[in-house]
Amino acid sequence: MAYSYYVYYRVDRDRAAAAEKAVLQLLDAVKQATGVAGRLLTKRSEPALWMEVYENVRDDAKFESELASAVARLKLPEFLQAETTRRVECFEN
């Protein structure tokens, strides 16, 4: 079975450039560790709302572990709007 992950969050607008750099590093780290290429999207009418999309994940346990490790290492929560978090949703394909 394969899974698709959708991770969404609100970025602090004053730190958007640094956040984008960190998220691109995250996507690269996840791809290196799992072989899964992610994408970064922003909401059309709300540019502070970002979403990472990871599709065709075969090893969900390894993927989730590597994603969490990279998020912590890159300190991504520091780029979020105050009192918000990253939300991870997983769907079966």
C-alpha positions as MATLAB code, in Angstrom:
seq = 'MAYSYYVYYRVDRDRAAAAEKAVLQLLDAVKQATGVAGRLLTKRSEPALWMEVYENVRDDAKFESELASAVARLKLPEFLQAETTRRVECFEN';
ca = [
       0.000    0.000    0.000;
       1.114    3.567   -0.680;
       0.308    6.723    1.241;
       0.123   10.441    0.525;
       1.054   12.977    3.188;
      -0.206   16.539    3.337;
       1.495   18.843    5.837;
       0.068   22.317    6.251;
       0.928   25.284    8.435;
       0.994   29.067    8.596;
       4.343   30.772    8.198;
       5.330   33.986    9.951;
       5.317   36.481    7.076;
       8.360   38.287    8.440;
      10.339   35.046    8.219;
       8.924   33.696    4.947;
      12.207   33.848    3.002;
      14.113   31.974    5.705;
      11.214   29.534    6.059;
      11.261   28.763    2.352;
      14.975   28.046    2.478;
      14.479   25.709    5.455;
      11.549   23.898    3.830;
      13.537   23.351    0.635;
      16.287   21.842    2.787;
      13.626   19.684    4.439;
      12.343   18.428    1.093;
      15.904   17.560    0.068;
      16.644   15.785    3.364;
      13.458   13.724    3.152;
      14.196   12.765   -0.442;
      17.757   11.760    0.451;
      16.572    9.625    3.380;
      13.448    8.054    1.869;
      13.501    8.532   -1.900;
      10.204   10.437   -1.669;
      10.219   13.767   -3.510;
       7.999   16.331   -1.827;
       6.513   19.545   -3.169;
       5.845   22.888   -1.511;
       2.610   24.731   -2.259;
       1.160   28.020   -1.048;
      -2.510   28.859   -0.919;
      -3.549   31.155   -3.761;
      -5.380   33.766   -1.708;
      -3.461   33.235    1.521;
       0.310   33.221    0.908;
       1.178   32.496    4.548;
      -0.587   29.104    4.349;
       1.873   26.526    3.071;
       1.523   22.841    2.290;
       4.080   20.122    1.740;
       2.874   17.192   -0.364;
       4.554   13.787   -0.317;
       3.044   11.093   -2.532;
       3.586    7.402   -3.114;
       5.129    6.777    0.312;
       5.664    3.022    0.689;
       7.346    2.829    4.097;
       5.183    5.059    6.271;
       7.049    4.391    9.523;
      10.432    5.317    8.063;
       8.981    8.315    6.257;
       7.316    9.699    9.392;
      10.485    9.201   11.421;
      12.710   10.886    8.837;
      10.267   13.767    8.369;
      10.039   14.414   12.123;
      13.808   14.223   12.496;
      14.406   16.704    9.664;
      11.733   19.098   10.977;
      13.421   19.121   14.392;
      16.938   19.437   12.969;
      15.944   22.378   10.743;
      13.908   23.985   13.562;
      10.898   24.529   11.302;
       8.498   25.384   14.153;
      10.502   28.589   14.659;
       9.191   29.870   11.302;
       5.512   29.380   12.075;
       3.005   32.023   13.084;
       2.649   32.330   16.851;
       0.479   29.689   18.479;
       0.250   27.526   15.341;
       1.627   24.097   14.517;
       2.385   21.886   11.528;
      -0.534   19.568   10.804;
       0.179   16.230    9.149;
      -2.552   14.287    7.352;
      -2.016   10.879    5.761;
      -4.251    9.314    3.110;
      -4.194    5.819    1.663;
      -3.812    5.552   -2.102;
];
